[in-house]
Every structure is written in C-alpha cells, then in structure tokens.
C-alpha cells in the first residue's frame, strides 16, 4: 500500500506546477499568455486588453493549460490542458466556439493548416482529431466525440506540429521518439501512413519546429530535447543531418551546477529557418542558432542574455519575424493576492545582411515594448517588475522539478514493477467478473 501512495504523490508533483506559455498571432495582431487556468489576451492592433467570451456551452478551463496555438491564418486559437478540455476560439471576437472534452489530460494541441481540424494528444499517448464546423455542418456532426488518429504506445506526447504545407503532422514523446505522419484527407478515419521516425535523441523530446528554406521546398524539422541538443532532420526520410550541443554553452554562460545537463525547453523559428531561437532550462536568456542547410550544419550563433533571474519558459516568433516574444512563469506559485504573476520580455529582430547568421536579437526595455505598460499589466498580471521578479526567484527550481517528474521516465525495481502491474485499474476491472463466480 505504501508503494501505491508513493506513485500517487509522484503524479501530484508532476502536475503541481505548469510553465507559463506564450503564443503570438502569425501577423502579430495579438499575443496570448497562458498561466495556470487563465488565458490573457492583448490586441496589438487595437492596443487594448481582450476579454474572452464562451458560447460553446461547455465548461471553462479549471486546471493548468498545457498547450496553446494559433492556426496558420490566425483566425483560430486552441487551448488545452490538465482539465481534459480542448477549447477552440475564433480570434475575430475571441469567443470560444467549441469545447471538446477528452478522457485524459491533454499534453499537446495543433490546428491543421486549413483550419478544418484540431488534433490533440493525451497523457496516454493517443492523438485525437476533431472536425470543425467550417462549412455549415450540422450541430449533430459538431457534437461528435473526438476520434483517435494515431498513438505513441503509452508514452506522453510532448508536442504536435503541422508542416507548413499541411501534409504532415509531427509528434514527439518522452521516450525520445519523433514520428512524422501523413495527415490524411479523411482524418476521422485515422492516419495510418507513417512517413518516418526521427530517432537519435537520448532523452525526452520537448519541442519541434518545421522550417522551409526557399532552396529546399520539402523543408526540414528541428527538435529540442532533454539531452541538451537541438537536431536537424530530413523528416521525409528520418535522417539526422546535424546536431548542435547547446547545453555546454548554457553551463558556461550561467553559474549553474556543472553536473546538470539542461534541457532544451522551447524552440521557435522563422518559416524559412533563417532565424532559429531556443530556450534552455535554467539559462538566463535565449540562444540564436544558425543553420547552413546546404552544408547540413547547425551551430550557436549568439547568446542573448537577459537581466536578473529571467529564464524563459516559452517563446514564439510570428510569421512576420519582427519580434521574439518570451515569458517566464509557473502556475501555483506564491504571488500577491489571487493573481498569478508572469514576466514577459520582448526582443526586436533585425535582419543583418552582413551577419553570418542573417538575423540579430536586441532585448527591448519594457517602455519600448509594443503596448507598453498596458500590455505588460495584462499579460503579466502586474506592471510592477520588482514584485514579479522577486516572486519568480523560486520559479526556476520549481519548474526544473516539474519537468523532471513529468518527462523523465521513472525507474522502478523489479518488485515494484510487478506490484504496480497487479494493481493497475484495467487489471482490477478484468478481475471483477470472477469475484462473483
């Protein structure tokens, strides 16, 4: 009985803290921060805060949001998380038009290139698809439950991404695997054709990004991992093209425990791959990478440090590639009052023709950020930087522990494995009929 209690405590610790997330409209019309169960939206065009409304008839988010994204056109936005809900919003009015109830907690979400389907993954390793009412479909069709489309065999799926042309959907998991699947014309019938497996990481895969340089219309795939590397893949064949060790440089730049191997927590890039930015666990800033696609090489071009104890938990570059948006924060952290606090930092992206990596990043002061104090107050929960940064002092260690508990596979003794197998819920259900004989 004691071992069962320990297992439950491990699950509680893994879900206790969730990182703050940030996503920006493809054309920088709006920006969204998710912190805990709250979505904070700021209209960059109208220079004002947005209040969300819900006409879906479903419940609102009541637990930590784990995944957010815009579709390619910016007309739709999706949010999903630990409350087993996937909520789909229209960005013209920021009204929720659909609420999907999942059977298990949701770990990743993505919207198809044409905005007709939403796919999401649960903690059991199953990817589901729902059809949207894009062409006046009946309410009965929209009310149908999501359909399973593919699976990762009981492994937590960490991220989902559609390729720029919409032909493929890439899924990654904590068991080091990346699967690239052909997205079918009729997804509700399942996705049965696997394009490739990209295998080579030695720890959980945390993030993915497709890039499509003008000289290579088929494109490439970038991945970040708990093994402190960013890797470049030919996803059509699954061939590994280049590996960039970013962990060592992060350790050199920060006064961090040399025994640790910091995980790559997020990656974002311009559509053509000319700009590649990564955030790293415990690293106070971001790294700018450069990729020579013809030579199949990937390397660190620049380290961009940020003041204080700022460690981005999420970052995003819009299709326009004008700004890099970053956020630091975590749910269930001590803060003033009932408002959870986060810290937003924005970098200006400038194109440097003479630079070997083509782009450069410059961290903007808060006063120079688009939207200024109004934006920061909305997205952060407060404009008082001193208050926020003092609160965030304990966030880094809490997030490191949460990432470790959630994505690092637990090791059990042979005795404990057998005990856990005997006490699995599905086995208990199978044994119930025999009890009445």
C-alpha positions as CSV (number, residue, x, y, z in Angstrom):
1,X,0.0,0.0,0.0
2,X,2.9,2.3,0.7
3,X,4.2,2.0,-2.8
4,X,0.9,2.9,-4.3
5,X,0.8,6.1,-2.2
6,X,4.3,7.0,-3.4
7,X,3.2,6.6,-7.0
8,X,0.2,8.9,-6.5
9,X,2.5,11.5,-4.8
10,X,4.8,11.4,-7.9
11,X,1.8,12.2,-10.1
12,X,0.7,15.1,-7.9
13,X,4.2,16.6,-8.0
14,X,4.4,16.3,-11.8
15,X,1.2,18.2,-12.3
16,X,1.5,20.7,-9.4
17,X,3.5,23.3,-11.5
18,X,2.9,24.1,-15.1
19,X,5.1,26.6,-17.1
20,X,3.6,29.8,-18.4
21,X,3.1,29.7,-22.2
22,X,3.1,32.4,-24.9
23,X,1.8,32.5,-28.4
24,X,1.6,35.3,-30.9
25,X,-0.7,35.8,-33.9
26,X,1.1,34.9,-37.2
27,X,0.8,38.5,-38.3
28,X,1.3,40.0,-34.8
29,X,-2.3,41.1,-34.4
30,X,-2.5,39.7,-30.8
31,X,-0.5,37.9,-28.2
32,X,-1.7,35.3,-25.6
33,X,-0.2,34.2,-22.3
34,X,-1.5,31.1,-20.6
35,X,-0.8,30.8,-16.9
36,X,-2.5,28.2,-14.8
37,X,-6.1,28.0,-16.0
38,X,-6.1,31.6,-17.2
39,X,-5.8,32.9,-20.8
40,X,-4.6,36.5,-21.1
41,X,-5.0,38.2,-24.5
42,X,-3.8,41.6,-25.7
43,X,-4.8,43.1,-29.0
44,X,-1.6,44.6,-30.5
45,X,-3.5,46.3,-33.4
46,X,-6.1,47.9,-31.1
47,X,-3.6,48.5,-28.3
48,X,-6.1,47.1,-25.7
49,X,-6.8,44.1,-23.5
50,X,-9.2,41.4,-24.7
51,X,-12.0,39.9,-22.6
52,X,-12.9,36.3,-23.6
53,X,-16.4,35.0,-24.1
54,X,-17.7,31.5,-24.3
55,X,-20.7,30.4,-26.5
56,X,-19.7,26.8,-26.7
57,X,-21.9,25.6,-23.9
58,X,-19.0,23.8,-22.2
59,X,-17.1,24.5,-19.0
60,X,-14.2,26.9,-18.8
61,X,-10.6,26.0,-18.0
62,X,-10.3,24.9,-14.4
63,X,-6.8,23.5,-14.3
64,X,-3.4,24.3,-15.8
65,X,-3.3,24.9,-19.5
66,X,-0.5,22.9,-21.1
67,X,-0.7,23.8,-24.8
68,X,-1.8,26.8,-26.9
69,X,-1.5,27.7,-30.6
70,X,-2.9,29.8,-33.4
71,X,-3.7,28.3,-36.8
72,X,-1.7,29.3,-39.8
73,X,-4.1,32.1,-40.8
74,X,-4.6,33.4,-37.3
75,X,-8.3,33.0,-37.4
76,X,-8.4,30.2,-34.8
77,X,-6.8,29.6,-31.5
78,X,-6.8,26.5,-29.3
79,X,-6.0,25.9,-25.7
80,X,-5.9,22.6,-23.8
81,X,-4.6,21.2,-20.5
82,X,-4.9,19.2,-17.3
83,X,-8.7,19.8,-17.0
84,X,-9.2,17.4,-20.0
85,X,-10.6,20.2,-22.1
86,X,-9.7,21.5,-25.6
87,X,-11.2,24.9,-26.2
88,X,-11.3,26.4,-29.7
89,X,-11.6,30.2,-30.1
90,X,-12.3,32.5,-33.0
91,X,-9.9,35.4,-32.9
92,X,-12.1,38.0,-34.6
93,X,-14.3,38.1,-31.4
94,X,-12.2,36.0,-29.1
95,X,-15.3,33.8,-28.4
96,X,-15.0,30.1,-27.7
97,X,-16.9,28.3,-30.4
98,X,-16.2,24.7,-29.4
99,X,-15.3,22.8,-26.2
100,X,-14.1,19.3,-26.6
101,X,-14.0,17.0,-23.5
102,X,-11.2,14.5,-23.5
103,X,-10.9,11.3,-21.5
104,X,-7.5,12.1,-20.1
105,X,-5.3,15.2,-19.5
106,X,-4.2,16.9,-22.7
107,X,-0.5,17.5,-23.3
108,X,-0.3,19.0,-26.8
109,X,-2.6,20.6,-29.4
110,X,-2.3,21.7,-33.0
111,X,-4.7,23.1,-35.8
112,X,-4.5,21.8,-39.3
113,X,-3.1,24.2,-42.0
114,X,-6.6,24.9,-43.5
115,X,-8.2,25.3,-40.1
116,X,-10.6,22.3,-40.6
117,X,-9.3,20.0,-37.9
118,X,-7.9,20.2,-34.4
119,X,-5.6,17.4,-33.2
120,X,-4.6,16.9,-29.6
121,X,-2.7,14.4,-27.6
122,X,-3.4,13.0,-24.1
123,X,-1.1,11.7,-21.4
124,X,-1.8,8.1,-22.5
125,X,0.0,8.7,-25.8
126,X,-3.1,8.9,-28.1
127,X,-3.6,11.6,-30.7
128,X,-7.2,12.6,-31.3
129,X,-8.8,14.6,-34.1
130,X,-12.0,16.7,-34.1
131,X,-13.6,18.3,-37.2
132,X,-14.6,22.0,-37.0
133,X,-17.8,23.5,-38.4
134,X,-16.1,25.3,-41.2
135,X,-18.8,24.8,-43.9
136,X,-22.1,25.0,-42.1
137,X,-22.0,21.4,-40.8
138,X,-24.9,20.4,-38.6
139,X,-24.8,20.7,-34.9
140,X,-25.0,16.9,-34.6
141,X,-21.8,16.5,-36.5
142,X,-20.0,19.1,-34.4
143,X,-21.2,17.4,-31.2
144,X,-19.5,14.1,-32.1
145,X,-16.7,13.0,-29.9
146,X,-13.1,13.2,-31.0
147,X,-11.7,10.3,-32.9
148,X,-8.3,8.6,-32.3
149,X,-6.0,9.2,-35.3
150,X,-2.6,7.7,-34.1
151,X,-0.7,6.7,-31.0
152,X,2.7,6.5,-29.3
153,X,2.1,3.3,-27.3
154,X,1.5,4.7,-23.8
155,X,4.2,7.4,-24.0
156,X,3.4,11.0,-23.0
157,X,3.3,13.1,-26.2
158,X,5.1,16.4,-25.6
159,X,4.3,18.4,-28.7
160,X,2.4,18.3,-32.0
161,X,3.2,20.3,-35.1
162,X,1.8,20.5,-38.7
163,X,4.2,21.0,-41.6
164,X,3.8,24.4,-43.4
165,X,2.1,22.7,-46.4
166,X,-0.3,20.8,-44.1
167,X,0.7,17.4,-45.5
168,X,2.4,16.0,-42.3
169,X,1.9,16.1,-38.6
170,X,4.9,15.5,-36.4
171,X,4.5,14.2,-32.8
172,X,7.2,13.7,-30.2
173,X,7.2,11.9,-26.9
174,X,9.2,11.5,-23.6
175,X,10.6,8.1,-24.9
176,X,13.0,10.0,-27.3
177,X,10.9,9.4,-30.4
178,X,9.7,11.7,-33.2
179,X,7.0,10.4,-35.5
180,X,6.1,12.1,-38.8
181,X,2.7,11.0,-40.1
182,X,1.0,11.8,-43.4
183,X,-2.1,13.7,-42.5
184,X,-4.9,12.1,-44.5
185,X,-7.7,13.7,-46.5
186,X,-10.2,12.0,-44.1
187,X,-8.6,12.2,-40.7
188,X,-11.7,11.0,-38.9
189,X,-10.9,7.5,-40.3
190,X,-7.4,7.5,-38.8
191,X,-3.9,8.3,-40.0
192,X,-2.3,5.0,-41.0
193,X,0.6,6.1,-43.2
194,X,3.8,6.9,-41.3
195,X,6.3,9.0,-43.3
196,X,9.3,8.4,-41.0
197,X,10.6,8.1,-37.5
198,X,13.3,10.5,-36.5
199,X,15.4,8.6,-33.9
200,X,18.6,9.8,-32.2
201,X,17.8,11.8,-29.1
202,X,18.8,10.2,-25.9
203,X,16.3,11.9,-23.7
204,X,12.7,13.2,-23.9
205,X,11.9,15.4,-27.0
206,X,10.5,18.6,-25.7
207,X,9.8,20.8,-28.8
208,X,9.6,20.7,-32.6
209,X,9.7,23.3,-35.4
210,X,9.3,22.9,-39.2
211,X,11.4,25.1,-41.5
212,X,11.1,25.5,-45.2
213,X,14.1,27.4,-46.9
214,X,13.4,28.7,-50.4
215,X,16.0,26.4,-51.9
216,X,14.6,23.3,-50.2
217,X,10.8,23.2,-50.8
218,X,10.4,19.9,-49.0
219,X,11.7,21.5,-45.8
220,X,13.4,20.2,-42.6
221,X,12.5,19.5,-39.0
222,X,14.2,20.9,-35.9
223,X,13.9,19.3,-32.5
224,X,15.0,20.1,-28.9
225,X,15.5,17.6,-26.2
226,X,16.3,16.8,-22.6
227,X,19.7,15.6,-23.8
228,X,20.8,19.3,-24.3
229,X,20.8,19.1,-28.1
230,X,19.0,20.7,-31.0
231,X,18.9,18.5,-34.0
232,X,18.1,19.0,-37.7
233,X,16.3,16.3,-39.6
234,X,15.3,15.3,-43.1
235,X,11.9,14.3,-41.9
236,X,10.9,12.8,-45.3
237,X,13.5,10.0,-44.7
238,X,14.0,10.3,-40.9
239,X,17.7,11.0,-41.5
240,X,19.6,13.0,-38.9
241,X,21.5,15.8,-40.6
242,X,23.1,17.9,-37.8
243,X,23.3,18.1,-34.0
244,X,24.1,21.2,-32.0
245,X,25.2,20.8,-28.4
246,X,23.7,23.8,-26.6
247,X,23.9,22.5,-23.0
248,X,27.6,23.0,-22.6
249,X,27.4,26.7,-23.8
250,X,24.5,27.2,-21.4
251,X,26.5,25.9,-18.5
252,X,29.5,28.1,-19.5
253,X,27.2,31.2,-19.7
254,X,25.4,30.6,-16.4
255,X,26.7,29.8,-12.9
256,X,24.9,26.5,-13.0
257,X,25.6,23.1,-11.5
258,X,28.2,21.6,-13.9
259,X,26.8,18.1,-13.2
260,X,23.4,19.0,-14.8
261,X,22.5,18.6,-18.5
262,X,20.0,21.4,-19.1
263,X,17.0,20.5,-21.3
264,X,16.0,22.5,-24.4
265,X,12.6,23.7,-23.3
266,X,11.3,25.5,-26.4
267,X,12.3,26.3,-30.0
268,X,10.9,28.9,-32.4
269,X,11.9,29.9,-35.9
270,X,11.0,31.9,-38.9
271,X,9.3,30.0,-41.7
272,X,12.5,29.9,-43.8
273,X,14.7,28.8,-41.0
274,X,16.9,31.9,-41.3
275,X,16.1,32.6,-37.6
276,X,16.2,29.9,-35.0
277,X,15.9,30.7,-31.3
278,X,15.9,28.2,-28.4
279,X,15.3,28.5,-24.6
280,X,17.2,26.2,-22.2
281,X,16.4,25.0,-18.7
282,X,18.0,27.3,-16.1
283,X,19.5,29.5,-18.8
284,X,19.1,33.3,-18.3
285,X,18.3,34.3,-21.8
286,X,18.0,32.6,-25.3
287,X,20.3,31.3,-27.9
288,X,20.3,32.2,-31.5
289,X,21.3,29.3,-33.8
290,X,22.4,29.4,-37.4
291,X,21.8,26.6,-39.9
292,X,23.6,26.0,-43.2
293,X,21.1,23.8,-45.0
294,X,23.4,23.1,-47.9
295,X,26.3,22.0,-45.7
296,X,23.9,20.3,-43.2
297,X,25.4,22.2,-40.2
298,X,23.8,23.7,-37.1
299,X,25.6,25.8,-34.6
300,X,25.2,28.5,-31.9
301,X,25.5,32.0,-33.5
302,X,24.8,34.2,-30.5
303,X,23.9,34.0,-26.8
304,X,21.4,36.7,-25.8
305,X,21.5,37.2,-22.0
306,X,18.6,38.7,-20.1
307,X,18.7,40.7,-16.9
308,X,18.2,39.2,-13.4
309,X,16.9,35.7,-12.9
310,X,14.9,35.7,-16.1
311,X,14.6,32.2,-17.6
312,X,12.1,31.9,-20.4
313,X,9.6,29.1,-20.1
314,X,8.1,29.7,-23.5
315,X,8.9,31.7,-26.7
316,X,7.3,32.5,-30.0
317,X,8.2,34.2,-33.3
318,X,5.5,35.3,-35.6
319,X,5.4,34.7,-39.3
320,X,6.5,38.3,-39.9
321,X,9.6,37.6,-37.7
322,X,9.6,41.1,-36.3
323,X,9.8,40.2,-32.6
324,X,10.6,37.3,-30.4
325,X,8.1,37.1,-27.5
326,X,9.1,35.3,-24.4
327,X,7.5,34.6,-21.0
328,X,8.7,33.3,-17.6
329,X,6.3,32.0,-15.0
330,X,4.6,29.0,-13.4
331,X,1.2,28.1,-12.1
332,X,0.6,27.6,-8.4
333,X,3.5,29.8,-7.3
334,X,3.2,32.3,-4.4
335,X,2.2,35.7,-5.5
336,X,0.4,38.8,-4.2
337,X,-3.3,38.3,-3.8
338,X,-5.1,35.8,-6.1
339,X,-3.4,36.8,-9.3
340,X,-0.7,34.5,-10.7
341,X,2.2,36.6,-11.9
342,X,4.4,36.1,-15.0
343,X,7.2,38.1,-16.6
344,X,7.2,39.0,-20.4
345,X,10.2,40.1,-22.3
346,X,10.3,41.0,-26.0
347,X,13.3,41.0,-28.4
348,X,13.4,43.0,-31.6
349,X,14.6,41.0,-34.6
350,X,16.7,42.8,-37.1
351,X,17.9,41.4,-40.4
352,X,21.7,41.7,-40.8
353,X,22.8,41.1,-44.4
354,X,26.5,41.2,-43.4
355,X,26.0,38.9,-40.4
356,X,26.9,35.2,-40.8
357,X,23.5,34.2,-39.4
358,X,21.4,36.8,-41.1
359,X,19.5,38.0,-38.0
360,X,20.2,39.6,-34.7
361,X,18.2,40.0,-31.5
362,X,18.0,43.0,-29.2
363,X,16.2,42.8,-25.8
364,X,13.7,45.7,-25.6
365,X,13.2,47.6,-22.4
366,X,9.6,47.5,-21.0
367,X,8.8,51.0,-22.2
368,X,9.9,50.2,-25.7
369,X,7.6,47.1,-25.9
370,X,4.6,47.3,-28.2
371,X,1.6,48.1,-25.9
372,X,3.9,49.2,-23.1
373,X,2.6,49.2,-19.6
374,X,-1.0,48.2,-20.7
375,X,0.3,45.1,-22.4
376,X,2.6,44.1,-19.5
377,X,-0.1,44.6,-16.9
378,X,-2.5,42.4,-18.8
379,X,-0.1,39.6,-19.7
380,X,2.0,39.6,-16.5
381,X,-0.8,40.2,-14.0
382,X,1.0,43.3,-12.9
383,X,3.3,46.0,-14.3
384,X,5.4,46.1,-11.1
385,X,8.6,44.4,-12.3
386,X,10.2,44.4,-8.9
387,X,7.3,42.5,-7.4
388,X,7.2,40.0,-10.2
389,X,11.0,39.3,-10.3
390,X,11.1,38.7,-6.6
391,X,8.3,36.2,-6.9
392,X,10.0,34.4,-9.8
393,X,13.1,33.7,-7.8
394,X,11.7,30.3,-6.8
395,X,10.1,29.5,-10.2
396,X,13.2,28.1,-11.9
397,X,13.8,25.3,-9.4
398,X,10.1,24.5,-9.2
399,X,9.9,24.2,-13.0
400,X,13.0,22.1,-13.2
401,X,11.5,19.7,-10.7
402,X,8.2,19.6,-12.6
403,X,9.9,18.9,-15.9
404,X,11.9,16.1,-14.4
405,X,8.9,14.5,-12.7
406,X,6.7,14.8,-15.8
407,X,9.1,13.9,-18.7
408,X,11.9,11.8,-17.2
409,X,10.9,8.2,-17.1
410,X,10.8,6.8,-13.6
411,X,12.9,3.8,-12.7
412,X,11.4,1.1,-10.6
413,X,12.8,-2.1,-9.0
414,X,11.5,-5.4,-10.5
415,X,9.5,-6.0,-7.3
416,X,7.8,-2.6,-7.5
417,X,7.1,-3.1,-11.3
418,X,5.3,-6.3,-10.5
419,X,3.4,-4.7,-7.7
420,X,2.3,-1.8,-9.9
421,X,1.2,-4.3,-12.7
422,X,-1.0,-6.2,-10.3
423,X,-2.7,-3.0,-9.0
424,X,-3.4,-1.5,-12.4
425,X,-7.0,-0.3,-12.8
426,X,-7.6,-2.2,-16.1
427,X,-6.5,-5.4,-14.4
428,X,-8.8,-4.8,-11.5
429,X,-11.7,-4.3,-13.9
430,X,-10.9,-7.6,-15.6
431,X,-10.8,-9.5,-12.4
432,X,-14.2,-8.1,-11.1
433,X,-16.4,-10.6,-13.0
434,X,-14.5,-13.6,-11.5
435,X,-15.3,-12.3,-8.0
436,X,-19.0,-13.0,-8.5
437,X,-18.5,-16.6,-9.6
